[in-house]
Amino acid sequence: MSSDELRDLYQDVVIDHGKRPRNFRPIEGATRTAEGFNPLCGDQLRIYINLADGVIEDIAFQGVGCAISQASASLMTLAVKGKKQEEALALFARVHSLLTEGPNAKVTAAELGKLAVLSGVWEFPVRVKCATLAWHTLRSALEGGGSQVSTE
């Protein structure tokens, strides 16, 4: 896929997930929750997880923010549902590398599947924190939950 094709796909996916985020709901009785906040732009969200025997059985989020933060959270919930906690944390590391290191990241599009569309965020450094907010909040919830994350 050419860089122009990936850029077009990125825009389409971000718009779609930003307008119609998947798993945008609370989970009553969630076993893990965490809140995230980006003070630079005001994005905020809460992650809800039902974790059983180390597996993410259900995950959802609620919050407000720009299309990139909403799309990233939506894509994240789809990507980690059904994964073991360790797999989700490893995926966090790969996505974080992609978003912060861009073309220098040692992560291939094949490793990320549909999440590869987030690679376009790297071109807009001021938006990286928007895209990583949900991922940092996920990590916080999985590593202990109940905490507040800030992407300052």
Residue, then its C-alpha position, 0 to 999 in steps of 0.5 A: m500500500s502506498s503512503d498516499e493510499l495509507r493516508d487516505l485510509y487513515q483519514d477515512v477510518v479516523i472519520d468513521h470511528g470518530k463519528r461512530p465509535r465502537n464500544f462507546r458505553p459504560i460497563e456496569g460492574a467492570t472489574r477494571t477502570a481508569e480515567g485519562f485526560n489530555p490537558l493540552c486539548g481537553d480530551q478525556l475518557r474512561i476505560y471499562i474492562n471486564l477481565a477474567d482469568g487474565v483475558i479481556e472479556d469486554i472493554a468499552f469507553q466513554g468520554v469526549g475529545c477530538a476525532i483522533s482520540q475517539a477513533s484511537a479508543s474505538l480501534m483499541t477496544l476492537a483490537v484488544k477484546g478477547k486478548k490476554q492482558e499480556e498480549a494487550l500490553a504488548l500491543f500497547a508497546r507496538v502502537h506506542s512505538l508506531l505513534t511516537e517513532g513513526p517510520n523509525a519504529k521497528v513495527t510493521a503494518a502486518e504486526l498491527g493489522k487494522l491499527a496500522v492506519l494510526s501511523g498517519v498520526w505520527e505526521f502530526p506531532v501535536r496529535v500524538k498525545c490524542a492518539t495515545l491517550a486511550w492506550h495509556t489509559l488501557r495500560s493503567a487499567l490493566e496494571g492496576g486500574g482506578s488511576q487517572v492518567s494524564t498525557e502532559 
